[in-house]
Amino acid sequence: MIPASFDYVAPGSIEEALAALAEHSSAGDDVKIIAGGQSLLPVLRMRLNAPEWVVDLGRIESLRGVRDDGDAIVIGAMTPHSVVAADPLVAQHAALVARATATVADEQVRHRGTFGGALAHADPAGDLGAPARALGAEFVIAGTGGTRTVGAEDFFQGLFETAITEDEILTEVRIPKHTGWGAHYEKFVRVAHQWPIVAVGASVRIEGGAIAGAAVGLTNMGSTPLRARAVEHALLGQRPSQDVVRTAAARAVEGVEPPSDLNGDADYRRHLVTVLTRRAVLAAIADAGA
Ligand SMILES: Cc1cc2nc3c(=O)[nH]c(=O)nc-3n(C[C@H](O)[C@H](O)[C@H](O)COP(=O)(O)OP(=O)(O)OC[C@H]3O[C@@H](n4cnc5c(N)ncnc54)[C@H](O)[C@@H]3O)c2cc1C
């Protein structure tokens, strides 16, 4: 299908983009930001949304790229998935993000789709929310009144719903460095190059033969990405073994509210998440060199 007609603007700076959002939303128009268009365009083509104005962030160079910022790495919202997946800083300090991003869709989608666009879209089956939650990412959101930072636990507010308001822009995401942590993203799909039925991201740090740090995030086990804190607590301080990991992984069901759909019912997902958590944690431990 062809989208309903809309007016289009492609500002060259964040300030101009914010001004365009403020101008059109205060005039009562329905305004939508477009980043890579990989989620928005299908929505427009199916006429599930018909904005009067579309503000394209594609010309704003300052929204692209990955930089080192001391104890965190910072990923610009308009950085394409293909760049994030191949970036050496991401690989070194946030390996879980690199691993999860490499599983998103196919090469074409990864070339156009953006890190910030995927997180702002907040699809519970999206692959980037669980790593963001597990690693304690912070979301930098700009508005005409200034910039604010929102933690991952508050950023995802519901199904396709985030803390970004309609006149704001997600500009960058700060990810605390997890240097030296092993990582693995275990994704269970019905068909290749698609969103998971369930997925689990795990990152661990081994010190003196014991698990000194654990970060585990769950995809598609609720209306938002979840952090599996019960699993993390069960792992901390333990010497890695099959039994320790199996016992900890069984706790991945705590606090989840998985959907039931054509790909699997909620009970199936509850079983799946324990299996995938065990696999993800074991692989992350192996990746950490233990
Ligand atoms: C065939 C196919 C397969 C896919 N498979 C997967 C998959 O396996 N795993 C996965 O995670 N994803 C998958 N995706 C989605 C893909 O990751 C998209 O890149 C992503 O969901 C949206 O990113 P985008 O840059 O294209 O955003 P857009 O589609 O341009 O925007 C998405 C939404 O976010 C808003 N938005 C975008 N950027 C900002 C910003 N900076 N500030 C505020 N709001 C913003 C837009 O207004 C819109 O509502 C798939 C997509 C396709 C087409």
The ligand as a Gaussian input file, in Angstrom:
#p B3LYP/6-31G(d) Opt

LIG

0 1
 C       12.304000      -7.109000       7.529000
 C       12.644000      -6.530000       8.858000
 C       13.162000      -7.348000       9.833000
 C       13.480000      -6.812000      11.079000
 N       13.997000      -7.661000      12.028000
 C       14.339000      -7.168000      13.221000
 C       14.928000      -8.005000      14.197000
 O       15.213000      -9.191000      13.978000
 N       15.214000      -7.469000      15.412000
 C       14.976000      -6.143000      15.706000
 O       15.261000      -5.711000      16.813000
 N       14.437000      -5.317000      14.778000
 C       14.128000      -5.795000      13.554000
 N       13.614000      -4.938000      12.616000
 C       13.404000      -3.509000      12.947000
 C       14.703000      -2.726000      12.699000
 O       15.612000      -3.002000      13.730000
 C       14.506000      -1.189000      12.663000
 O       15.737000      -0.628000      12.320000
 C       14.130000      -0.527000      13.940000
 O       13.028000      -1.121000      14.544000
 C       13.731000       0.949000      13.724000
 O       14.854000       1.710000      13.424000
 P       14.751000       2.854000      12.328000
 O       15.995000       3.649000      12.438000
 O       14.455000       2.270000      11.012000
 O       13.546000       3.751000      12.896000
 P       12.235000       4.321000      12.161000
 O       11.488000       3.217000      11.513000
 O       12.587000       5.489000      11.323000
 O       11.450000       4.849000      13.449000
 C       10.871000       3.949000      14.366000
 C       10.098000       4.738000      15.433000
 O       10.995000       5.407000      16.312000
 C       10.801000       6.841000      16.272000
 N       12.147000       7.412000      16.280000
 C       13.176000       7.036000      15.487000
 N       14.301000       7.687000      15.834000
 C       13.967000       8.511000      16.872000
 C       14.715000       9.428000      17.675000
 N       16.047000       9.622000      17.502000
 N       14.057000      10.096000      18.658000
 C       12.726000       9.898000      18.864000
 N       11.971000       9.022000      18.149000
 C       12.590000       8.344000      17.154000
 C       10.015000       7.101000      14.986000
 O        9.191000       8.259000      15.093000
 C        9.186000       5.826000      14.864000
 O        8.048000       5.920000      15.689000
 C       13.276000      -5.433000      11.354000
 C       12.774000      -4.596000      10.363000
 C       12.458000      -5.127000       9.113000
 C       11.922000      -4.206000       8.060000

